[in-house]
């Protein structure tokens, strides 16, 4: 998988993944969508956080 170039979005996703359990999939995906992440991507990332892109050789999360 390609490495991510947008560190700000990756940090946002890290934060929302932490919120996933308390807020639920829909609310968390909607938050990402409202922040500019396409809904399909937000849902995919939240459903499979272990398959996220990395920064070079290390994942942020």
Secondary structure, DSSP 8 states (H G I E B T S, - for coil): ------HHHHHHHHHHHHHHHHH-HHHHHHHHHHTT--HHHHHHHHH-GGG---BTTB---
